[in-house]
Each structure stands twice: as structure tokens, then as C-alpha cells.
Amino acid sequence: MTKLTSIAIFIAGIFASAHAISAEPIEVIKAVKVTEPEKVELGKMLFFEPRLSKSGYISCNSCHNLATGGVDALPTSVGHNWQQGPINSPTVLNANYMLAQFWDGRASDLQAQAAGPIENPKEMGYSHALATQTIASMPAYRAHFAKVYGDENVTIDRLTDAISTFEKTLVTPNSPFDQYLLGKQDAISVDAKAGYQLFKSKGCVSCHNGPAVGGTMYMKMGLIKPFHTNNPAEGRIAVTGKEADKFVFKVPTLRNIELTYPYFHDGSVWTLEEAVNTMADIQLGQKLSDKENLEMVAFLVSLTGVQPQITLPILPPSNKNTPRPVPFSHDPMSSKPVSSELLK
């Protein structure tokens, strides 16, 4: 075989592999190329900043914990004054691949999403005005904003822009399944390969496709059979007002699904085995055998990618101009609610 023939075969193999990948309903997750490192670093600081909350205790990372798959591993999150959140916290990992943010899609992008929890009384319980005042009170933060945005002015738009820029870097490439898609046949087990074929043949890919294996469409929860839950969330109807959108939610990503329990918008299911059987039943009207369930779960586990390696930021100290946190309903040093004193 001539050297020229060998090269031709190699090139043909590349094209064949590329065609095979493009024919699959799931796409490879690619590593992020950071183009604005200083903005990413500022966003990381703000993502871990508990003083964006009224209590001075809750940060973005509280509900989207980067040590636990970008979730808090609770059915619904714990908010200000130990209030119970209304819905399961979605993972922040690979969130930039979603068509919109929140289960009901009420935020168009990550920046819009970042603004919501800060002023939600059941989440961080603060206000945008106080959040920006808090950050602006610290000279080190003002210096960061000047470096990134050209001046020291701290606005909610800049603050959420920085957070969302950091969040866009939180992708999880190089999963075993990605390696399999790229041609490494032994990257996943025989069971996982069988599970992927089931995933396609049973129709799961009609909703769970693309790079994030989901997040690209809305779908009714309980398409074939009703989904029984005590959770009050009703999905897209809260955004559109249309009765047809009742119990319609954004299809979640299945990337890193083994890490992001409990499952569904109400956080009612704790194991992948039960989640798979439930979805097959209420969404597809099918009953899986024990072997099929095992294979499907093996495939889903193969979607766990390399987790972001985060060095915790060192945050600037508060000072006399920084609004005081209110971790409890009343300040223990006063008989009056501290919230009425914050701006004094």
C-alpha cells in the first residue's frame, strides 16, 4: 500500500466518522474557549457572593452547587428565612445550551435568569438596588468592574452580565458517551450501547436531543398518563396564560443526570431507575423490562462529563458602608426588624 493510499484511507475515515456523528440525535459537548477571562473571574466572585442575598448567606452556588453537579440535591431549594422554594433547582451545568431558563422558560437567557433570584422574596430575598449598593460599597469590587467595564459603576445589568459570562464556562465535555460518539467504541459499556439504542427506538430522543440531550423544547409532563404531584407549579401557563400550556415544562438536560437528583420539576424521584420507568410510562406509554431499565440507566450514566474545576474566589471584606446582612427575621441586637434599617 502506497503512502498516498494510506492518507486517502485516513481522510475517508475522518469524513465517515464526521458523517456518523452528524447523523446522531445527540451532539458532542465541546470545551469552552474563554475569551473574557477578567469578566469570567468577576462573574465567579459574584456567583459565590452570599452578600447578594438579604441574609448574607445565600449565593447562586447555594442552589446551583458546583460541587454537586450544579444543583442543591434537594426536592426544592431552601430560600430566605428557611422558606421552601416552589420547584426543583435545575443544574447550571451546560445551561447555556437551553432555549430559555427556569422550568417555565420565563427568562430568555442566563443573564435574565441571574437577576430573578436576587429579588425573589422566597429565594435571596434582597432587591437589585441593595445588591448593587452592597457590591459597590467594596473598593476591590469597584476596581474589578472598572477593569471589565471601563468604569466603577456597578449596575444590575453589569452584575448579571458577569455572572452569566461565568456560567457560560460551566460545561462538561469529554463524557464517556462523547468519546463514543467520536469513535472510541470501548468508551462505554455494552449495556450503555444497548441503552442508547433503546433511548432512540423508544422515542426518548424526540425530546432529549442536541448537545445537552434536552433543553431545546417544551413538553407536557404527563403526556400519555397524568403525572401526580403535590407541587403547585403549573409550567408554561404561568408565562403564556394559555390553558394548553398547563403542566408544560422545559425539557431538562440529561447531561450529568446521575449527579442531579432528585428528579423532575417537583424533585419527587431520587433514583435514575425510578425516573426512567416513570418517564417511559407517563410520556411514552411503555413499560420497560428490568434489563431495559438497567441498560437505559447505563447509557444515562455515560453522559456524565468532566466537571468544571473551580478555584474558590477570595471575596473582598465588607466595611462600614456595606449594608448589614439580615440572616434572621429580626436583628438580635434590636427589637426592630433590621430590614427597615438597611438604608440608614
ZAZA-219164 format. One record per residue: y, z, x of N, C-alpha, C, O in turn; residue in three letters. Coordinates in pm, whole numbers, plus 50000, padded with zeros to 5 digits. Last residue first. Layout:
residues N
YZXYZXYZXYZXala ...
***
This chain:
residues 344
553085561846991554195570547033554185572547184555045579547238lys 550945547946900552075540146946553255548746993554295543447030leu 549065567846820548765558446928549995551346984550065548947105leu 549135585746618549965588746735549925577746840550665578246939glu 547375580146425548785579346386549715581546505550925579546495ser 544975585346554545325571446528546785569746489547375559246514ser 544545612246558545215606446673545655592246645546625587446705val 545195632946278544455621346332545225614946447546425612546435pro 545985666946362546345654046301545485642946359545085643546475lys 545375688646502544875688746365545185675646294544745673446181ser 544245683646840545275683346737544645683646600543505679346583ser 542255681447019543405689347062544495690046955545535696346976met 540375664246916540035678446921541195687346962541145699546942pro 541495640046691541625644846828541305659746832541915667346757asp 539115627446457540325635046488540305639046635539255641146694his 536935610446476537875608846364539185615946391540255611046353ser 536645600546824536175607346703537235605846595538315600546620phe 537875586047024536435584847010535875591346885534765588146842pro 540475570547085540185579546973538685578746946538265571546856val 542395567647389541255564447303541095574747192541515586247205pro 545925561847422544775570747433543635566047343543875561047233arg 547445534147583547145541447459545865549647474544875545047530pro 548975538047895547805532747827547535540647699547415552947705thr 550915550348038551345540447939550185534447858550405526747765asn 549675566348221550435572948115550895563248006551225567347895lys 546575547648264547725555248314548505560748195548045559948081asn 543205538248364544285539948266545435547748331545275553648438ser 542085517648639542245530548571543365530248468544345522848483pro 540235486448610541425494148650541505507548576541035508548463pro 536695483748679537845482448590539015491048635538815501648693leu 534535464648851535245477348862536545475948783537395467648817ile 531745448048694533115448348745533635462648758533215471548684pro 528385444048801529325450748712530715451148774530865454148892leu 527015413348848527525424948922528595431448835529585425148800thr 524325397548694525695402548677525955414448768525225424348766ile 522585370248652522635381148748524085386148756524945379748817gln 521085359348352522295360048436522275372248527521965383348483pro 517555351548376518665359048317519875359148410519725359148533gln 515765322648334516305331648435517555338348379518505331548338val 514195322548003514725316848126515185327348225515015339348202gly 511625319447781512455329447849512885323947985512055321148071thr 509825302647668511225298747657512175308847724513395306847724leu 507315313247663507625304147775509065299447774509505293047869ser 507235326147422507465334347541507825325547660508565329847749val 506575304347259507895310547247508235319147369509375319347414leu 503885299547337504925289447358506315295947356507135293047443phe 502715323347249502665319747391503715309247425504365310047530ala 503115320846974503815331447046503825328347196504835330647264val 501335299846924502765298046896503585308446973504625305247030met 498905311746992499385300047066500875298047046501595294947141glu 498705332146800498675335346943499265323947025500035326247118leu 498675316646567499755326246590499845329646738500935330046794asn 496275302946598497525295446593498725304546620499675300646687glu 494505324846585494575316646706495875308746710496515307846816lys 494875333846325495185342746436495345334846566496215337946647asp 496475307046136495315314846178495735323946293496795322246351ser 499245306845911498685304246043497435312746067497355324146022leu 500115291445619499515303645674498845300045806497995291245811lys 503165278045485501885276745554501415290345605502205299445629gln 505775273545400504715274645300503335273245360502425267945296gly 507955273545563507095261645567505995261945462505335251745438leu 509325297145513510085284945543509245272245533509745261545498gln 507485317145459508615315545367509415302745392510115298045302ile 505355312545659505105315045516506315311145430506185303045339asp 506515309445906505565299245859505365300345708505215290345639ala 507965333445915508665320645907507755309445858508165300945779met 505855352145932506815352645822507525339245805507665334245693thr 504575345246172503855344246045504795344045926504575336745830asn 506695350646352506105337246342505385335446209505565325346142val 507065378246313508155368846286507625354746267508045347546176ala 504655389146401505025390146260506115380246223506095374446114glu 504825381646674503665377946593503995378346444503665369046370glu 507125393746765507105379246753505955374746664506085365046589leu 508205423446595507295416346684507345401346659507595396846547thr 509985434646413510065438846553509145431146646509295432246768trp 512155427646149510845424846209510925427046359511825421846425val 514735431246058513665438645992512295437146057511375444546025ser 517335421346101516655429146205515465436846155515185447846202gly 518575404545931518555418645893517855427445996517775439645979asp 518255379746040519635384746026519685399445987520695406146007his 515495382146277516125377846153517485384546137517825393846210phe 514035408846480514325395246440514885393846299514785402746216tyr 515075432846735514295428546619514845415646561515985411746589pro 514495409547014514055416746894515075427446856515895430846941tyr 514865393547238515975395647144515535401447010516115398546906thr 512905386347416513805397247456514745401647345515365412247355leu 511595364747318510785376647339511655388847374511205400247362glu 513555344947319513255351847193512405364347213512485373647132ile 514775328347502514655342647534514255351147414514575362947407asn 515625305447249515645308447391515615323647411516355330947344arg 516005301046988514735307247024514605309247175513595314247223leu 518995306446797518325301246915516985308346936516855320146906thr 519005305246433519195311746563518505304246676517555296746654pro 520845287146204519515288046266519675294146405520415288746488val 523065304045995522905295646114521505297846170521055309246182lys 521975306245651522455311945776522345301645888521605291845877phe 522125311145312522065300845415522725306445541523875310845538val 522475328145101521335330645189521095319245289520005317845344phe 524305303744936523815317544932522515318645011521585310944989lys 525245278344912525195283845048524745298545050524805304945155asp 525465272344649524365265944722524205271644863523165269844926ala 527835284344579526595291044541525405285344617524445292444647glu 530495285744808529595277244730528265284344703527655289744796lys 532165298444980532295301744838531355293744749531425294944626gly 532155295745255532435283945174532705287045027533375279444957thr 531705321845352532675313045417533115301945323534305299045313val 529775333545199530945341745230532055333345294533225337345290ala 527785314845204528575315945080529835324045104530855321945038ile 526345317945440527455308645437528315309545312529475305345314arg 525165351745385525235339345459526495331145436527575336645416gly 524965376445272524545365145189524775351645256524615341145192glu 524085409945354524655397045397524075385545314522875385045288ala 522815434045291523755428345195524295414445231524905407845147pro 519335440045324520585436945391521545429945294521125420845223asn 516905443245219517935452045164519295449445228520295455745193asn 514865414545139515595423045233516585431845158517045428345049thr 512645388345119513025401145060513645410245166513035413245268his 512975355245070512935365045177513475378045121514625378745079phe 510965334244856512105343244878511885352544997510765357045023pro 509655303644993509445316244922510625325444949511225324545056lys 511025282045105509875279745017509585291844931509305290644812ile 513285293845228513355280245176512255277445075512495271344971leu 514385317145341513555317845223513545304345153513785303445033gly 517505309845430516455319445466515625322045342516105328445248met 518635277045469518405288245377517275296945429516215291945469lys 520505268145760519315266745675519165279145587519525290145627met 522545248645979522385259845888521155257345802520805245845774tyr 522335239046330522405236346187522315249446109522025259946166met 521935245746592522635233146567522795230046418523325219546383thr 520375267546661521815268846668522605256346634523835256346646gly 517545256846867518185262446748519685262246762520225257546863gly 517075254147140515945255047046516445261946917515835271446867val 519135248047303518965262247269517775264647177517505276047139ala 518905219747321518805228147441518515242847409517735249247479pro 516925209047029518065208747120517885218247237516825224347252gly 515625229146753515575218146848516785218846940517585228246930asn 514595240746474514705246246609514515235046711513385231846749his 514265224846249515415233946257515665238646400516815240446442cys 512145208846310513165203246222514425211846220515515206846194ser 510295222946453511335215946529512395209646439513445205346488val 508415231646272509405241346321510585234346389511715239146384cys 506335215646185507685212746136508755222446182509895221546137gly 503795215346281504035223446161505445221346104505705224845989lys 504055200046512503285194646399503515202346270503435196646161ser 505645216246685506085202946642505365198446516506005193446422lys 504125238946710505545240346679506115227146627506955226946538phe 501725228046802501795233846667503245234746620503555231646505leu 502585221547059502115210946969502125215646825502495208146735gln 503135247247152504215237547140503815226047048504615221346967tyr 500575258347153501605263847064502755254347045503315253446935gly 499375243947355498865242347218499895247447117500055241647010ala 500925254047564500925239747536500445237047394501015228947322lys 500185281047551501585277247527501695262447496502495258547410ala 497455279347619497855284247486499285280147453499565276247339asp 497675270647882497015262047784497395266247642497625257747556val 500965280248010499535281747988498985271547889499745264547821ser 503285262848225502955270948108501445270748085500745262048137ile 503195248748461504245258948445503995267948325504445279348323ala 501525227848512500935241248517501985252348501501685264048525asp 503185205348505502205207548398501625221648397501255226648291gln 506245197848550505325207248613504305211848510504565221448436lys 508105181748416506915175648474505935184748543504895180148589gly 510125192348273510505184648392509295179348469509445173148574leu 508815207548087509485195348043509845186248161509855174048148leu 508065228548259507045219948199507655206748152507075196048174tyr 510525239948308509775234348421508685224748370508425214348430gln 511045248648050511915238648111511195231848228511265219748244asp 509055268148028508975256247943509895245147995509545233347985phe 509855287348217508595280148236508515267448152507985257348196pro 513425281648265512305288348198511015280948232511065269348271ser 515825272348382514605273548462513525282048397512785289048467asn 518705291248251517935279348289516575282848349516225294548365pro 520575305448048519315309848108518435297748141517515294548065thr 524095313948060522985305248022521735309548098521815316348201val 526905323548061525705331548035524585322847978524185324247863leu 529265310548080528425310448200527085317248176526205316748263thr 530565315547847530005302147865529135301147989528335291748002lys 531625340747889530425339447806529765325647820528545324347807glu 533945334448037532835341848099531555339748020530505337348079phe 535335321847831535035314447953533915321148031533025314448084thr 535655342747650534795331347613534435323047735533325317547742ser 537455359147794536125364047755535185352447726534045352347773ile 539675341847813538985346447934537575351347902536625348047972ala 540335338847545540015327047624539245331147749538265324547786asp 541015364647474539775358947420539365346147491538175342847497thr 543415366747626542345376547640541015370747593540005371847662leu 544985346047528544555345947667543355355247688542415351947760arg 545255354847262544685341547291544185340847435543105335547462asp 546495379247288545135379047235544465365547262543255364947283ile 548195381847606548145378547463546695378547417545775377847499thr 550135392947858548795395047801548865392347651549515399747577val 551945378848117551905380847974550465381747922549675372547941asn 552325373248384551645385748349551465387848200550875397848159glu 551525338348459552455349648443551665361648390550495360348357asp 549385321748517550705318248569551775328748550552805328248616gly 546755327348454547575320348355549005317248400549745310648327tyr 545565339548681544815329848600545725321148514545505309148501val 547515356048792546765346948880546095335948799546045324348842lys 548305370648568549285362148638548575351848726548985340348732ala 545965384748511546475374948414547475365448480547475353548451phe 545845400948739544775391348712545255380548615544985368648635his 548145416348702548035407748821546945397148802547115385648844ala 547465430248474548595420848469548545411248587548865399448573arg 545385446048577545085435648478546215425448472545965413348465tyr 546865462448744545815453948802545435442848705545175431548747ala 548595476848570549125466848663548055457348719548325445448738pro 548065482448234547465484448366547895473348462547595461648438met 549025475547990549535488048048549055490148191549585498748261ser 547685453647897548965451247966549515463848031550375462948119ala 545565466047762545305458347883546575456447964546555457548087ile 547035478047549546185485947637545955478747769546115484547876thr 548195456147423549045466547483548265474847583548765478247690gln 545935443247329546735436647433547665446647501547915445647621thr 545095462947146544205458247252544995451847365544755454647482ala 547215465146970546905476447057545975472347171546065477847281leu 547095439346852548315444146916548035455547013548555455647125ala 544565438246741544895429146851546135433946926546215432747048his 543115470646697543945459646649544235450746769544165455146884ser 539835484846643541165485146703542055474946631541765471146518tyr 537075485846586537995494346513539415494846565540145504246534gly 534735474246662535515480846767536695488746711537255497246780met 533455476846365532935473546497533745480746605533455492346635glu 534665481946131533275486546143532685483546280531545487146308lys 537155469946150537085484646143535675490346156535505502046187pro 537815444946380536945448446268536775463646262536315469646359asn 539195437946604539965443446492539115446346368539655449846263glu 537095430146775538125439246822538855445846705539095457946706ile 535445410746649535015424746656536105434546696536065446146655pro 537175385746673536765392446550536415407146563537015415446495gly 537575373846918538705380746855538265389446738538915399446708ala 535245360746980535635372247062536755380346998536865392347022ala 535215338746807534295349946785534755362446858534665373446804gln 537075321946922537345327446788536455339446760536875349046696ala 535665316447158536965323147164537315329247030537805340547024gln 533355303247069533235316347132534575323747139534615335947128leu 534135288246745533715288046885533695302146941533975311846871asp 534595292546475534295279046520533775278446662533045269146698ser 533205316946270534025314346389533625300946448532435298346468ala 531365316646065532785317746029533725315846147534915313546127arg 528575314746056529355303946114530835304746090531525294546093gly 526985335345980527505326845872528415315745923528965308045844asp 526385347046224525285342046140525785332646030525095323145993trp 528645336346483528245345546376527145338846292527005326646290phe 529845303046557529465316646593529375325546470529955322546366gln 528495269246579529535278846540529015292746576527875294046621ala 526555255746711527555247746641528715256346593529805251146569leu 525755268247041525735269546895526805260746832527855258446893met 525955268747311525245257347254525245257547101524795247947037tyr 527055292647379527945281147379527285268547325527965258747295asn 524985310747398525725309947272526665297947265527035293547156ala 523335317547605523295303547558524095301447429523895291547359asn 523545350747502522995341347599522845327547536522305326047426leu 524195367247301525315359947360524805349747461525565340947503val 522195370747006522335370747151523555362647195523895352547134thr 523515387646714522885376246781523065377146932523995383746980pro 522815417446553523695411546654522985399946724521955402046788ser 522345418846201521775419346335522685411846434523235401346402asn 524925434346000523985423646028523485424846172524135431246256ile 526855453945958526305447245841525165437645870524495433145778pro 526585485846135527025472046121526305465146007525265469745963gly 527405518446056526335508746064526885494746042527555492045943gln 529525538946257529285531146136528165521046159528015515646269gln 530365555846455528935555446424528655548346291527675551246223trp 533035550546503532685562646427531255562246375530945567546268asn 532365515746528533305526946543532945538446448532595536446332his 528795507546516530205504746532531045517446543530515528346563gly 525705495546607526465507846584527925504946613528275500446722val 524045467346444524745474146553525435486946508525725488946390ser 520725466146312522155463046300522905471946398522445482846432thr 518315469646465518365461246344519795456746312520035444946288pro 518765465646822518815473946702518805464746580519245453246589leu 519235453047068517865457147031517845467246918517015476246916ala 521625441947134521535456447147520175462047107519965474147110asp 521515412547354521545419147224521485434247246521315438947358val 521055400347597522305397147527522395402747387523235398547309gly 518735410147716518695397147651519935393447572519885384447489gly 519625435047824518535434247725518615421247646518575421347523thr 521765434347986520555439848045519355438447952518215440447993ala 523825426147832523275416247924522065421448000521395413848070leu 524265432947499523925439047628523215428947718522145423947685asn 526135431547281525545419747346525175423447489525695417947586his 527155455647208526315448647109525605436647169524605431947116cys 528365462747451527655472747372526695466247273525555470747257ser 529815442147559528465444147609527675454447530526455454947540asn 532275445747444531465434347399530005436347439529085432847365cys 532345482047405532775469447466531965458047404531085460347322ser 533335513747305532565501847269533175489447336534375486847325ile 535105533647389533685535047422532895522147401531895519747469tyr 537545537047281537485536347426536055536747477535805539847593gly 537845536247012537185548047067537245548447218537025558947278ser 538965511146976539755523046941539175535647005539905544547047lys 538375488247247537995494647120538825507247099539335513147194ser 539015480747491539385471247385538995476547249539245470247147leu 537895498547660539215502047607539795491247515540915492447468arg 535575488247767535465496347645536815499947583536875503847466pro 534915458147905536045467247891535945475347761536205469847654glu 533225437447961532705450947984533765461747958533515473447987phe 534875416147909533615417147835533035431247846532425436247751phe 536855419448100537195422147960535945423347874535945430847776leu 535425411848329536035425048321536295428848175535995439948132met 534825385348258533745395148276534285409348268533665417948205lys 537365374048258536605374748134535465384648142535165391648045gly 537915375548532538745382948437537995384648305538005395448247leu 535915357648620535915371648665536755380348573536355391548540glu 536725333948497535405339648466535365354348504534855362648429val 539115329948628539135332548484537815338648439537785347548354lys 538155325448884539045336748862539135340148713539225351948677glu 536525301948856535935314948893536835326848865536345337448827pro 536195276248702537345285248697536885299348732536865308048644glu 533805263248719534985256048769536235264748771537235261048833thr 530415266848760531655274248736532825266948800532835264648921val 527915251448603528765249548720530115256148690530855251448604lys 524845264748483526295262648466526975260548601526655267248699val 521725247748451522545258248510524025254648496524385242848497ala 520465235748137520955233448272521795245248321522475251948243lys 517565233747948518815241247969519225239548116518415241648207ile 516155204347813516215213747925517585220647928518615214247912val 515465202247462516075197347585516125208447690516145220347658glu 513125192947217513745203847293514245198447425513545190947493ile 511905169947130512975175747047513705187347113514795191047070pro 511385143447370511065156647318512225162247235513395159647266glu 512275120547485511535119047359511215132447295510805132947179ala 513335127747724514285123847619513605122747483514255123847379ser 510985132047870511855143347838512775139947721512975148147631ile 510035105847890509225115947823510065127747781509895133047671ala 512065093948040511825089247904511035099547825511315101947707his 511765107848279513025109048206512845104648061513405110747970ala 509215098648352509425112848327510695115048245510705123148153ser 509775071448390508795075448289508975090048251508895093548133ala 511605072948602512035067448473511085071548361511515074648250phe 509915083648799511135090848758511595086148621511925094248534ile 508015063448824507605076748777508785084848729508685092148630gly 509525043248932508955041348798508535054648738508685057048618ala 509995054449183511125052149092510635050448949511245055648855ile 507345054149284508085066749272509235065449172509425074049086phe 506795026949287505985035749201506715048949177506715054349067ile 508685018849477508755013549340507985022349244508445025049133ala 507745032049703509075035449650509195030849505509735038049420ile 505325018649735505345033149712506655037549651506695045749559ser 506224992949793505454995349670505465010149635505585013749518thr 507434997250041508244992549929507544995049797508184998949699leu 505245003650200506275013850177507125010250057507515019049979lys 502154990750061503354989950143504325001050108504255007150001thr 498795000050085500005000050000501255000050088501385008250179met 
***
